[in-house]
Amino acid sequence: MDPNTGKKNMFNKLSKQQGLKLLDQEGFKRKTVSFYRYVIIDSPYELRDELYESWEKLGVLGRIYLACEGVNAQLSVPEFNFKEFVGLVHANPLFKDIAFKNAVEDDGNSFFKLTIKVRKQIVSDGLPLNEYDVTNVGNHLDAKSWNKALEKGATVVDMRNHYESEIGNFKGAICPDVETFKEELPEVKKMLEGKEDKQILLYCTGGIRCEKTSAYLKHHGFKDVNQLHGGIIDYARQLDQDVTLNNNFVGKNFVFDERRGERISEDVISNCHQCGEPFDTHVNCRNVNCNLLFLQCDSCKEKYENCCSVECIEIVNLPLNEQKKLRKGTNNKNIYYSHKRVNLNKKT
């Protein structure tokens, strides 16, 4: 309850440090899961408040996006409350029988607070509504069918951003060098020109981006569009359940939480962006005014003080009040480096 307004708090204002400290003090295990669904939500703000109030009582942490088009959720739930949580979710007619995807590697520290946001779209695509019909999507393939299609030479496309695919991908996949899903949709359509009659395979982390992509490609004349059911997360689960299945994914699956990645195979296919040594764990630059997500090995982490560049090292060693000045005003927000592929050695 907010003492100033008398209203219930619907936002978790904990800092990352405060949240992680509370996690360390917990004496129980957590379960990391995700789910999504395209469904018409008439009142997303009302639903946001309802979900926050009920999920907070169960100790749920995570990042959830709601929009009039549906829900996209990545969550961490106390194991002793998980059954009650699933029952609560399925009791909502909008989420009846919704499928949960379990994390591949789960140490319980995937999220440190509960955040539920209302957005225009659960996956921002920048497209007009007449560019696709999300109810007309491609075929969903399980791991066995997916592997068979790969063996027959189908065209496979990674529908994630380049910093996700650089640490892990399916063998032979087309991996567009893009930063956002908005960029990727038209780029993929262009890359697939002439293959309208060929079998197309799409994959992403959990399936949500492929749902829109398959609808988009079908709208533009592609006849045999398929997607990996449940994404890489569920592919890994099926591999665990059926040891006869071959693993065609190499490296790590990038995840958008504190873990940054789940290992699917022992292969390390990427390199430290600063020294070039094999490495596949992302970090954020210590300079909060930069916050670049990049690959930095332990040796370079020590050498460059957890920073991506000399410029950022200089900034983090300034007095705190000087660092804060750099973050004031739009003209000063020029330290940020985009996710685009860059040779960080040029800056160090």
Secondary structure, 3 states (H helix, E strand, C coil): CCCCCCCCCCCCCCCHHHHHHHHHHCCCCEEEEEEEEECCCCCHHHHHHHHHHHHHHCCCEEEEEEECCEEEEEEEEEHHHHHHHHHHHHHCHHHCCCCCEECCCCCCCCCCCEEEEECCCCCCCCCCHHHCCCCCCCEEECHHHHHHHHHCCCEEEECCCHHHHCCEEECCCECCCCCCHHHHHHHHHHHCCCCCCCEEEEECCCCHHHHHHHHHHHHCCCCEEEEECCHHHHHHHHHHHCCCCCCCEEEEEECCCCCCEEECCCCCCCECCCCCCECCCEEECCCCCCCCEEECCHHHHHHCCCCCCHHHHHHHCCCHHHHHHHCCCHHHCCCCCCCCCCCHHHCC
